[in-house]
Amino acid sequence: MQRRMTVSRALLSVSDKTGLVDFARGLTALGIELLSTGGTAALLEQEGIPVKQVQDFTGAKEMLGGRVKTLHPKIHGGILARRGLKSDEADMKAQDILPIDLVVVNLYPFRDAVAKKLKPEEVIENIDIGGPSMIRSAAKNAAFVTVIVDPGDYKLVLAELQQKREIHLSTRKRLQARAFAHTSAYDAAIAGWLAEQEEPGAYAEAPPVPEYKRLQALRYGENPHQRAAFYGAVPQPREPTLASARQLQGKELSYNNLLDASAALEALKEHTRGPSGPATAVVVKHTNPCGVARADSILDAYRAARDADPISAFGGIVALSQVVDAATGALLAETFLEAVIAPGFDKAALSVLSKKKALRLLELPTLSEGRDKWVFEAKELRSVPGGLLVQGRDLAEVDARGWKVMTKRAPTQNELASLEFAWAVVKHVKSNAIVLAARDVTVGIGMGQTNRVDSVRIAAQRAGAKARGAAMGSDAFFPFPDGIEAAAEAGVTAIAQPGGSIRDAEVIAAADKHDIAMVFTNVRHFRH
């Protein structure tokens, strides 16, 4: 098998035309003949780039309203033919087939058609047929043909061609794997949409796995003996994610950093309401929030969040809803932190934080937009050995209008505000989860325990004297009154919990006994 392949002819047919014109110019400058279809050909002709229409190349006009363009032996024969194999070369000569050495294809924007809520018949027309066929043909024949599905690969391929008019086998193999991942994810999206048409909320037989691209090979996983890598979804969802963040300084992100940073980011999103909303700060340690606060300024929000549990904040990851200024940068520099995520960092803040050379700074401008501007991914995937778990994300927002007062005493307005804040935080804490809050700041968090009363006791212990007068959020119901007794002993005056225990009456009676106001939210927030 040849290690390199000369390129004499390329077929370009893309929906995403990013970078295409410059790439096509580069190919033309090397004397490579270009074939194309429809809008791609029109764009190249408009730019003065020589191109031959596929229908002129095959001698067969497009038909069925454009459904059949490239499904022709001269296209697939030119792509699939094995160079140097006498039988294939004889077939090509007999059928007057010319080799196609480079295939540049990305597919009809099916996901966009679904997102736009087009009519089903319009979505069906956005199911690409010729594109996946060409991609698969080219990828199968990667020993002789190069396939590109991502505009981000144009530069690499063009550089190799400009160097020796050839593309190395290792490059072709990388692009081969990427091509099959691309068509696999495309088919999974179609299967998921079809299942949804049959039964809203249903799941297809094949899992709805999006397309991913490796962003970073990590030094190791959770522990040094585990290998790991970080992949980003293609395309990125229209909400802030770590995959779209820009690292401004610091060491490479580790596997554990990424897990913690994602947890911090998700907890922050719960409170982000755009430029007009309050400033919010979240401090996370081992994927659990250890301090969350809202305030009029990002400086005050971070100070309150850090001071909510300063011991746990050491070595943590911070997520902030507003641009970091010099004063906030100086405050951040006082504590050893692994990373800080924010919409941006002004020059003065960068100057202060640059002295912390290992500190990772992640810039994510879309954080400043607020959650009303984002389009949240609907599903989340988690792997288990031998399987894959898929569920809808917990995107339920705090809505106290649906809460029901279960005790003799209703919460005061101040208690209700604290309960709403605690309830927004508790959904991001690992079960069994308990959050104590005083208005817009957490004062104690208990998480990850095998019984709920221990979580209450841990939250109360961390809060200390601040537990007196605090409100408490519980991610799930109290199976026994002992959790309420522990909360009362700590000085908690109001509780929000889902309800639903067979001992709800005993739990409510315990709250009444201690003059604690209790509401049932009728929503559970388990996080495992």
KOLKOL-797871 format. One record per residue (C-alpha): residue number from 1; residue in three letters; x, z, y. Coordinates in pm, 1 decimal. Each point is the difference from the previous one (the first is absolute). Layout:
BEGIN
NUM|ALA|X|Z|Y .
...
// end
This chain:
BEGIN
1|MET|0.0|0.0|0.0 .
2|GLN|129.8|-87.7|344.7 .
3|ARG|73.8|294.0|229.5 .
4|ARG|-81.4|-198.3|313.8 .
5|MET|-252.3|-272.4|76.8 .
6|THR|17.5|-269.5|265.0 .
7|VAL|-316.6|-39.2|208.7 .
8|SER|-109.4|-351.0|90.2 .
9|ARG|-375.7|44.2|41.9 .
10|ALA|-216.1|293.4|116.3 .
11|LEU|-374.6|56.3|-3.1 .
12|LEU|-136.3|218.2|282.4 .
13|SER|-361.8|118.0|-1.3 .
14|VAL|-66.4|333.1|169.8 .
15|SER|-277.8|200.5|158.9 .
16|ASP|240.8|238.0|175.5 .
17|LYS|206.7|-233.6|218.5 .
18|THR|234.0|267.9|132.8 .
19|GLY|350.6|-144.4|36.0 .
20|LEU|-98.6|-323.4|-172.8 .
21|VAL|96.0|-243.3|276.7 .
22|ASP|356.6|128.2|31.6 .
23|PHE|38.5|5.2|-377.7 .
24|ALA|-131.7|-355.8|-32.6 .
25|ARG|235.8|-118.5|275.4 .
26|GLY|287.6|156.0|-187.8 .
27|LEU|-99.5|-178.8|-321.6 .
28|THR|-37.1|-332.2|179.5 .
29|ALA|342.8|38.2|159.1 .
30|LEU|140.6|19.7|-353.1 .
31|GLY|-169.5|-326.7|-93.8 .
32|ILE|-260.9|165.0|-223.7 .
33|GLU|-326.1|-195.5|-28.8 .
34|LEU|-309.2|202.1|89.5 .
35|LEU|-341.0|-30.0|-165.8 .
36|SER|-299.9|183.0|137.1 .
37|THR|-378.1|32.1|18.9 .
38|GLY|-274.3|50.3|258.4 .
39|GLY|71.4|240.7|282.3 .
40|THR|361.9|49.7|-101.0 .
41|ALA|70.4|-373.8|22.5 .
42|ALA|-186.8|-20.2|330.6 .
43|LEU|214.8|278.1|148.2 .
44|LEU|324.2|-163.2|-112.6 .
45|GLU|-105.8|-340.0|134.0 .
46|GLN|-96.9|161.2|328.6 .
47|GLU|349.8|148.8|21.8 .
48|GLY|157.5|-340.8|-67.1 .
49|ILE|124.9|93.5|-346.9 .
50|PRO|-8.1|-287.5|-253.9 .
51|VAL|-242.7|81.9|-280.8 .
52|LYS|-179.4|-194.9|-272.6 .
53|GLN|-358.8|89.4|-80.4 .
54|VAL|-48.4|102.8|-363.2 .
55|GLN|-280.6|-253.8|-41.4 .
56|ASP|243.3|-275.3|100.4 .
57|PHE|256.8|135.3|-243.2 .
58|THR|-243.6|13.8|-293.2 .
59|GLY|-213.6|-298.2|92.0 .
60|ALA|-309.8|215.4|-49.8 .
61|LYS|-209.8|100.7|300.1 .
62|GLU|-118.7|355.4|51.5 .
63|MET|-347.8|49.6|-146.0 .
64|LEU|-284.2|247.5|-36.7 .
65|GLY|25.7|116.8|359.0 .
66|GLY|369.0|83.8|-38.0 .
67|ARG|-39.0|193.8|-325.4 .
68|VAL|226.1|-251.5|-175.8 .
69|LYS|319.8|-86.8|184.1 .
70|THR|303.4|83.8|-208.5 .
71|LEU|-147.5|11.5|-351.5 .
72|HIS|176.9|-317.5|-108.4 .
73|PRO|266.7|-92.1|-263.1 .
74|LYS|235.0|-127.8|270.1 .
75|ILE|-3.1|344.6|158.9 .
76|HIS|12.2|221.6|-307.7 .
77|GLY|213.4|-242.9|-196.3 .
78|GLY|249.7|-5.1|286.5 .
79|ILE|5.4|379.2|7.1 .
80|LEU|-3.3|76.9|-373.4 .
81|ALA|243.2|-264.7|-123.9 .
82|ARG|313.9|143.7|-158.7 .
83|ARG|297.8|-172.1|153.9 .
84|GLY|240.7|-138.3|-258.1 .
85|LEU|-255.0|5.4|-285.3 .
86|LYS|-21.9|-359.2|-120.6 .
87|SER|-364.4|16.0|-112.6 .
88|ASP|-113.5|140.5|336.3 .
89|GLU|205.2|-256.6|189.7 .
90|ALA|-149.6|-279.7|-212.9 .
91|ASP|-352.4|123.5|77.3 .
92|MET|80.2|14.9|371.2 .
93|LYS|134.2|-354.1|-3.0 .
94|ALA|-301.8|-131.2|-194.0 .
95|GLN|-246.0|170.3|239.0 .
96|ASP|200.3|-76.5|316.2 .
97|ILE|40.8|371.5|75.4 .
98|LEU|260.9|121.9|250.0 .
99|PRO|149.2|351.9|-17.7 .
100|ILE|-117.7|271.2|240.7 .
101|ASP|275.2|259.0|33.8 .
102|LEU|-141.3|245.0|253.7 .
103|VAL|-359.5|126.9|19.1 .
104|VAL|-105.8|197.2|307.7 .
105|VAL|-353.9|130.7|-39.9 .
106|ASN|-202.1|297.6|112.9 .
107|LEU|-364.5|30.5|-82.1 .
108|TYR|-337.8|-27.0|170.4 .
109|PRO|-67.6|327.7|185.1 .
110|PHE|-246.5|134.7|-256.2 .
111|ARG|37.7|364.2|105.5 .
112|ASP|-63.8|-93.0|363.5 .
113|ALA|-317.6|-183.5|-99.6 .
114|VAL|-122.5|313.7|-177.6 .
115|ALA|100.6|224.3|292.1 .
116|LYS|-193.8|-222.9|240.1 .
117|LYS|-307.8|52.8|-219.6 .
118|LEU|-57.9|-372.2|-38.4 .
119|LYS|-287.1|-117.7|-216.4 .
120|PRO|82.3|-7.4|-374.4 .
121|GLU|-2.1|-379.7|-7.5 .
122|GLU|252.2|-6.6|285.7 .
123|VAL|220.1|256.9|-174.1 .
124|ILE|-5.4|-216.1|-314.1 .
125|GLU|140.5|-291.5|201.7 .
126|ASN|293.1|223.5|91.3 .
127|ILE|100.3|27.3|-364.9 .
128|ASP|309.1|-217.4|-20.8 .
129|ILE|40.2|-218.3|-309.2 .
130|GLY|271.5|-253.4|75.2 .
131|GLY|225.2|258.0|164.2 .
132|PRO|24.4|243.0|-293.8 .
133|SER|40.9|-295.5|-236.8 .
134|MET|300.7|-130.4|194.1 .
135|ILE|149.9|347.0|36.8 .
136|ARG|-28.9|70.0|-370.8 .
137|SER|138.1|-340.3|-94.2 .
138|ALA|299.8|42.5|229.2 .
139|ALA|58.8|359.9|-110.5 .
140|LYS|-15.9|-96.5|-366.9 .
141|ASN|263.3|-265.2|64.1 .
142|ALA|228.5|222.5|207.9 .
143|ALA|295.3|-125.0|-201.0 .
144|PHE|-31.5|-318.0|205.0 .
145|VAL|-246.6|65.8|283.4 .
146|THR|-11.2|247.8|287.8 .
147|VAL|-331.9|154.8|101.6 .
148|ILE|-65.9|184.4|327.6 .
149|VAL|-319.1|198.9|63.9 .
150|ASP|125.0|222.1|283.6 .
151|PRO|114.6|-136.4|340.6 .
152|GLY|251.9|283.7|2.5 .
153|ASP|200.2|-193.2|-260.2 .
154|TYR|41.3|-317.7|208.9 .
155|LYS|319.6|118.3|164.8 .
156|LEU|175.0|86.7|-327.4 .
157|VAL|-91.9|-327.7|-171.8 .
158|LEU|91.5|-212.6|301.0 .
159|ALA|335.8|175.9|32.0 .
160|GLU|86.3|-78.8|-363.3 .
161|LEU|-106.7|-362.1|44.7 .
162|GLN|202.6|-37.3|318.6 .
163|GLN|304.3|141.1|-175.3 .
164|LYS|4.9|-222.6|-309.5 .
165|ARG|-331.4|-190.7|-7.1 .
166|GLU|-83.0|215.1|-303.4 .
167|ILE|-190.8|317.8|-81.0 .
168|HIS|162.5|247.9|-233.7 .
169|LEU|-166.5|90.9|-329.0 .
170|SER|-9.7|370.9|88.2 .
171|THR|-198.0|-83.5|314.1 .
172|ARG|-240.6|-218.7|-195.6 .
173|LYS|-57.5|279.7|-250.3 .
174|ARG|-75.3|254.9|272.5 .
175|LEU|-246.9|-240.5|157.9 .
176|GLN|-148.5|-74.4|-341.7 .
177|ALA|-90.1|365.9|-55.8 .
178|ARG|-138.9|28.6|353.2 .
179|ALA|-215.8|-309.9|-56.0 .
180|PHE|-166.3|133.9|-313.0 .
181|ALA|-60.1|335.7|172.8 .
182|HIS|-162.5|-193.4|284.4 .
183|THR|-244.1|-191.5|-221.1 .
184|SER|-71.1|309.3|-211.8 .
185|ALA|-100.2|204.2|304.7 .
186|TYR|-207.0|-291.6|130.5 .
187|ASP|-193.0|-23.8|-326.8 .
188|ALA|-48.5|378.7|-6.0 .
189|ALA|-153.8|-13.4|348.8 .
190|ILE|-241.3|-270.8|-113.4 .
191|ALA|-93.3|191.6|-316.4 .
192|GLY|-64.4|313.8|205.1 .
193|TRP|-222.7|-184.7|244.5 .
194|LEU|-197.1|-163.7|-281.8 .
195|ALA|-58.1|339.2|-163.5 .
196|GLU|-125.7|130.5|333.6 .
197|GLN|-250.5|-288.3|19.9 .
198|GLU|-145.4|92.2|-337.6 .
199|GLU|-19.4|371.2|73.4 .
200|PRO|94.5|149.2|340.1 .
201|GLY|271.7|260.5|-46.9 .
202|ALA|90.7|-130.5|-345.0 .
203|TYR|352.6|-55.9|-123.6 .
204|ALA|122.6|-317.6|-164.3 .
205|GLU|132.9|5.4|-355.2 .
206|ALA|348.3|-67.3|135.5 .
207|PRO|120.3|255.9|257.8 .
208|PRO|-10.7|-104.9|368.2 .
209|VAL|376.8|13.0|43.9 .
210|PRO|110.4|-152.7|331.4 .
211|GLU|317.6|-199.0|41.2 .
212|TYR|309.5|204.8|71.7 .
213|LYS|344.8|-87.0|130.4 .
214|ARG|304.0|221.4|-47.4 .
215|LEU|99.7|147.4|334.2 .
216|GLN|276.4|229.7|-111.0 .
217|ALA|196.8|89.9|-311.5 .
218|LEU|18.8|379.4|13.2 .
219|ARG|306.9|199.5|-99.7 .
220|TYR|-211.6|187.4|-253.6 .
221|GLY|-350.1|135.9|-58.3 .
222|GLU|-120.4|359.3|13.0 .
223|ASN|321.8|97.8|-179.4 .
224|PRO|343.5|-165.2|-18.0 .
225|HIS|-45.1|-115.2|-360.9 .
226|GLN|-315.0|-202.1|89.0 .
227|ARG|24.2|-354.4|139.9 .
228|ALA|-245.2|-101.3|272.9 .
229|ALA|-98.5|-263.5|255.6 .
230|PHE|-243.7|-28.6|292.1 .
231|TYR|-243.9|-291.9|11.0 .
232|GLY|-228.9|-109.1|281.5 .
233|ALA|-337.4|-170.1|-40.6 .
234|VAL|-24.2|-367.3|100.2 .
235|PRO|-170.7|-33.7|238.4 .
236|GLN|23.1|344.0|154.2 .
237|PRO|-337.1|173.3|56.3 .
238|ARG|-126.1|18.9|357.2 .
239|GLU|74.6|370.1|30.9 .
240|PRO|327.2|186.4|58.1 .
241|THR|210.4|26.2|-317.7 .
242|LEU|359.2|86.4|-76.6 .
243|ALA|59.7|-355.5|-117.1 .
244|SER|-57.6|-124.6|355.6 .
245|ALA|204.5|272.6|171.7 .
246|ARG|334.6|-77.8|164.9 .
247|GLN|284.7|242.4|-62.1 .
248|LEU|193.6|58.5|321.3 .
249|GLN|270.7|232.2|-128.5 .
250|GLY|104.2|230.1|-281.9 .
251|LYS|84.6|-18.7|-367.3 .
252|GLU|-190.1|-226.3|-237.0 .
253|LEU|-338.5|134.6|-97.3 .
254|SER|-5.4|154.5|-345.1 .
255|TYR|-281.8|-7.9|-255.2 .
256|ASN|-99.5|356.0|93.5 .
257|ASN|22.7|-80.0|371.8 .
258|LEU|-242.9|-287.0|-48.8 .
259|LEU|-248.3|213.6|-191.4 .
260|ASP|12.8|274.7|262.6 .
261|ALA|-11.5|-244.4|289.9 .
262|SER|-304.6|-171.3|-147.5 .
263|ALA|-174.9|336.1|-36.5 .
264|ALA|83.3|86.2|361.8 .
265|LEU|-123.6|-336.8|120.3 .
266|GLU|-330.1|27.3|-188.0 .
267|ALA|-61.1|351.4|133.9 .
268|LEU|77.4|-117.6|353.6 .
269|LYS|-243.0|-293.5|-22.9 .
270|GLU|-282.5|248.6|-51.6 .
271|HIS|41.3|122.4|358.4 .
272|THR|120.9|-307.0|186.9 .
273|ARG|-250.8|-121.7|254.6 .
274|GLY|212.2|-230.0|214.8 .
275|PRO|155.0|47.7|346.5 .
276|SER|-298.2|194.2|134.9 .
277|GLY|-11.7|244.8|-291.9 .
278|PRO|191.5|326.8|-34.6 .
279|ALA|363.4|-2.3|-105.0 .
280|THR|43.2|90.0|-367.2 .
281|ALA|299.7|116.5|-200.9 .
282|VAL|30.4|42.5|-376.4 .
283|VAL|286.5|166.1|-184.5 .
284|VAL|18.5|-73.5|-374.0 .
285|LYS|209.2|150.8|-278.5 .
286|HIS|-17.1|-123.7|-360.0 .
287|THR|-302.4|-220.3|86.1 .
288|ASN|-202.7|296.0|135.0 .
289|PRO|-68.8|70.0|366.9 .
290|CYS|155.0|332.2|100.1 .
291|GLY|-104.4|-25.0|364.8 .
292|VAL|-249.3|-216.6|188.7 .
293|ALA|-96.5|31.9|366.4 .
294|ARG|-175.1|-182.0|283.0 .
295|ALA|74.6|57.8|368.5 .
296|ASP|-2.6|-167.1|340.5 .
297|SER|364.4|-109.1|-35.3 .
298|ILE|208.1|-108.4|-297.4 .
299|LEU|255.1|269.4|91.2 .
300|ASP|-259.9|277.2|-28.9 .
301|ALA|-151.3|-151.6|-313.8 .
302|TYR|335.3|-13.9|-179.5 .
303|ARG|99.9|350.2|110.7 .
304|ALA|-327.6|141.6|-134.3 .
305|ALA|24.3|-193.2|-327.9 .
306|ARG|360.4|108.6|-57.9 .
307|ASP|-68.4|361.9|88.6 .
308|ALA|-301.1|9.1|-234.5 .
309|ASP|252.2|35.1|-285.6 .
310|PRO|356.6|-23.4|134.6 .
311|ILE|158.6|91.4|-334.1 .
312|SER|-168.2|-289.3|-180.8 .
313|ALA|65.3|-236.8|291.8 .
314|PHE|374.6|18.0|-72.1 .
315|GLY|92.8|-323.5|-179.9 .
316|GLY|-347.5|-143.7|55.6 .
317|ILE|-132.2|-329.5|126.6 .
318|VAL|-187.2|-23.9|330.9 .
319|ALA|-265.8|-252.4|98.9 .
320|LEU|-105.6|-26.3|366.1 .
321|SER|-286.5|-190.4|158.5 .
322|GLN|169.1|-72.8|334.3 .
323|VAL|331.2|-137.5|123.8 .
324|VAL|279.2|256.3|-15.4 .
325|ASP|145.4|95.3|338.7 .
326|ALA|321.3|185.0|84.2 .
327|ALA|-152.5|348.8|-8.8 .
328|THR|-163.5|-60.7|-338.6 .
329|GLY|321.2|-156.0|-129.0 .
330|ALA|192.7|312.7|100.7 .
331|LEU|-254.1|219.1|-177.8 .
332|LEU|16.6|-214.7|-312.6 .
333|ALA|379.1|31.8|3.7 .
334|GLU|-23.7|379.4|-25.3 .
335|THR|-112.7|-15.9|-365.2 .
336|PHE|162.5|-178.0|-292.8 .
337|LEU|-241.3|-281.5|-84.9 .
338|GLU|20.8|-287.3|-245.4 .
339|ALA|-199.9|-251.8|205.4 .
340|VAL|-227.3|-45.9|300.6 .
341|ILE|-277.3|-260.7|14.5 .
342|ALA|-149.0|-93.4|337.9 .
343|PRO|-141.8|-299.7|190.3 .
344|GLY|329.8|-11.6|187.2 .
345|PHE|292.1|191.7|149.9 .
346|ASP|95.1|-37.4|365.8 .
347|LYS|364.5|-50.9|98.8 .
348|ALA|52.2|361.6|95.2 .
349|ALA|-138.4|119.3|-335.0 .
350|LEU|222.9|-243.6|-189.9 .
351|SER|299.1|126.1|193.7 .
352|VAL|-76.9|359.5|-99.7 .
353|LEU|-82.1|-79.7|-362.7 .
354|SER|297.0|-235.2|-50.0 .
355|LYS|216.7|309.9|-34.4 .
356|LYS|-189.5|73.0|-323.1 .
357|LYS|157.6|-294.7|-177.0 .
358|ALA|-160.6|64.9|-339.3 .
359|LEU|-350.7|41.7|147.9 .
360|ARG|-217.9|-296.0|-84.8 .
361|LEU|-214.1|-126.9|289.2 .
362|LEU|-289.4|-227.1|-97.4 .
363|GLU|-179.0|-198.4|269.3 .
364|LEU|-358.7|-103.6|-72.9 .
365|PRO|-162.7|-134.9|320.5 .
366|THR|-344.9|-49.4|-156.6 .
367|LEU|-35.5|378.5|-22.5 .
368|SER|-84.7|4.7|369.8 .
369|GLU|-306.3|-220.7|-56.0 .
370|GLY|-210.5|265.7|-171.2 .
371|ARG|-199.5|-15.8|-324.0 .
372|ASP|-290.9|-189.9|155.7 .
373|LYS|229.7|-303.9|32.9 .
374|TRP|129.1|1.8|-357.4 .
375|VAL|-138.9|-168.3|-309.2 .
376|PHE|65.3|244.1|-282.6 .
377|GLU|92.9|-116.2|-347.5 .
378|ALA|-301.3|84.5|-215.7 .
379|LYS|174.9|87.6|-327.6 .
380|GLU|304.3|189.9|-115.4 .
381|LEU|195.8|-38.4|-323.1 .
382|ARG|193.7|259.5|-197.2 .
383|SER|186.6|-60.2|-320.4 .
384|VAL|3.8|223.4|-305.4 .
385|PRO|209.3|-70.1|-310.8 .
386|GLY|-176.2|-282.3|-179.1 .
387|GLY|-266.5|-50.4|263.9 .
388|LEU|-113.5|-45.3|357.9 .
389|LEU|-251.5|204.0|197.1 .
390|VAL|-196.3|-172.3|276.1 .
391|GLN|-241.3|169.6|237.4 .
392|GLY|-150.1|-36.8|343.4 .
393|ARG|204.1|184.5|263.9 .
394|ASP|-133.7|324.5|138.5 .
395|LEU|-92.2|-137.3|340.9 .
396|ALA|-291.4|236.1|65.9 .
397|GLU|20.4|118.4|360.7 .
398|VAL|-92.5|344.0|123.8 .
399|ASP|-368.4|3.7|94.1 .
400|ALA|-129.2|349.4|66.5 .
401|ARG|-348.5|-137.6|60.9 .
402|GLY|-43.8|-17.7|-377.6 .
403|TRP|115.9|356.3|-61.4 .
404|LYS|-249.8|265.6|-103.9 .
405|VAL|24.2|364.2|107.1 .
406|MET|-41.2|213.6|-313.3 .
407|THR|50.0|351.5|139.3 .
408|LYS|-210.5|224.6|220.4 .
409|ARG|239.8|-66.1|286.4 .
410|ALA|75.6|-349.9|126.6 .
411|PRO|351.1|-81.9|128.2 .
412|THR|59.9|41.1|372.1 .
413|GLN|102.8|-310.9|193.0 .
414|ASN|361.8|114.2|-8.7 .
415|GLU|-18.7|65.6|-375.1 .
416|LEU|-163.6|-337.3|-58.9 .
417|ALA|282.6|-178.4|184.3 .
418|SER|254.3|187.6|-212.1 .
419|LEU|-191.1|-86.0|-318.0 .
420|GLU|-4.3|-369.0|89.9 .
421|PHE|374.8|4.4|53.5 .
422|ALA|66.8|191.5|-323.3 .
423|TRP|-224.6|-241.2|-190.3 .
424|ALA|192.6|-301.6|135.5 .
425|VAL|328.0|155.7|-116.4 .
426|VAL|-108.2|129.8|-341.9 .
427|LYS|-65.9|-347.2|-142.2 .
428|HIS|375.1|-68.7|28.2 .
429|VAL|108.8|318.3|-177.9 .
430|LYS|55.5|4.5|-377.1 .
431|SER|-269.5|178.3|-199.9 .
432|ASN|-86.4|278.9|-20.3 .
433|ALA|13.2|-23.8|377.8 .
434|ILE|-77.2|259.6|264.9 .
435|VAL|61.5|-46.0|375.0 .
436|LEU|-30.3|272.2|262.6 .
437|ALA|-33.6|-129.8|354.3 .
438|ALA|-48.3|137.9|348.5 .
439|ARG|-162.6|-271.2|208.8 .
440|ASP|255.8|-286.7|1.9 .
441|VAL|286.9|145.2|-202.6 .
442|THR|49.2|106.2|-359.6 .
443|VAL|109.6|360.1|-43.8 .
444|GLY|32.7|13.9|-378.8 .
445|ILE|-18.3|-249.8|-287.2 .
446|GLY|-22.5|73.1|-373.2 .
447|MET|39.2|-292.0|-237.8 .
448|GLY|56.9|-117.7|-353.2 .
449|GLN|-100.4|319.8|-176.7 .
450|THR|-174.5|16.8|-336.1 .
451|ASN|-271.5|225.8|139.1 .
452|ARG|-168.3|4.1|338.0 .
453|VAL|35.1|369.2|78.5 .
454|ASP|380.5|-28.2|-18.4 .
455|SER|-14.2|-284.8|252.7 .
456|VAL|-205.3|225.2|232.7 .
457|ARG|251.9|280.3|-37.2 .
458|ILE|296.6|-231.0|66.6 .
459|ALA|-168.1|-146.8|309.6 .
460|ALA|-78.2|350.2|126.2 .
461|GLN|354.4|120.2|-70.9 .
462|ARG|146.9|-290.1|196.8 .
463|ALA|-243.5|56.9|286.4 .
464|GLY|63.4|373.3|22.5 .
465|ALA|-171.9|148.6|304.9 .
466|LYS|-110.8|-349.2|108.1 .
467|ALA|-251.5|-2.7|-287.1 .
468|ARG|-221.2|244.3|193.0 .
469|GLY|-274.0|-204.8|161.9 .
470|ALA|112.0|-321.4|-169.9 .
471|ALA|-224.6|-254.3|-168.2 .
472|MET|58.0|-111.6|-357.5 .
473|GLY|-43.7|-337.3|-167.2 .
474|SER|-8.9|-28.3|-380.2 .
475|ASP|32.1|-340.9|-166.1 .
476|ALA|-240.8|97.5|-280.0 .
477|PHE|-256.5|268.8|-75.4 .
478|PHE|78.3|365.4|-71.4 .
479|PRO|-72.1|71.8|-367.2 .
480|PHE|-8.1|375.3|64.5 .
481|PRO|-46.4|230.4|299.1 .
482|ASP|361.9|120.6|-28.3 .
483|GLY|122.4|-277.1|231.9 .
484|ILE|-246.4|113.8|266.0 .
485|GLU|104.9|363.4|-45.6 .
486|ALA|365.8|-99.0|49.7 .
487|ALA|-90.3|-199.4|311.7 .
488|ALA|-198.2|290.8|143.4 .
489|GLU|289.1|238.3|-65.2 .
490|ALA|227.4|-235.6|199.2 .
491|GLY|-245.8|-9.4|292.3 .
492|VAL|-150.6|-349.7|-42.4 .
493|THR|-333.1|-31.3|184.7 .
494|ALA|-128.3|-347.1|-102.2 .
495|ILE|27.8|-221.6|-308.0 .
496|ALA|-68.2|-367.5|-74.1 .
497|GLN|-23.7|-98.2|-365.2 .
498|PRO|-183.6|-268.0|-201.3 .
499|GLY|-227.3|233.0|-198.0 .
500|GLY|-125.5|-84.4|-346.4 .
501|SER|113.7|298.6|-207.6 .
502|ILE|-239.5|161.7|-245.4 .
503|ARG|89.3|322.7|184.0 .
504|ASP|-72.6|-131.2|349.9 .
505|ALA|-254.5|278.6|54.0 .
506|GLU|262.9|267.3|-78.4 .
507|VAL|253.0|-172.9|227.0 .
508|ILE|-250.0|-19.8|287.6 .
509|ALA|-93.8|366.5|-50.6 .
510|ALA|367.9|96.0|23.7 .
511|ALA|29.8|-191.4|328.5 .
512|ASP|-310.9|171.7|138.4 .
513|LYS|137.0|337.2|-107.7 .
514|HIS|303.7|-57.0|223.5 .
515|ASP|-191.1|-174.7|283.1 .
516|ILE|183.1|-326.2|-70.5 .
517|ALA|-173.0|-320.8|108.6 .
518|MET|6.6|-257.4|-279.7 .
519|VAL|-94.6|-367.5|-1.3 .
520|PHE|-28.2|-240.6|-292.2 .
521|THR|145.4|-341.4|76.8 .
522|ASN|-133.6|-166.8|-320.1 .
523|VAL|330.4|-194.8|-14.1 .
524|ARG|293.2|88.8|-225.8 .
525|HIS|361.2|-86.4|82.3 .
526|PHE|204.1|47.0|-318.3 .
527|ARG|353.5|-138.8|30.1 .
528|HIS|213.5|8.8|-312.9 .
// end
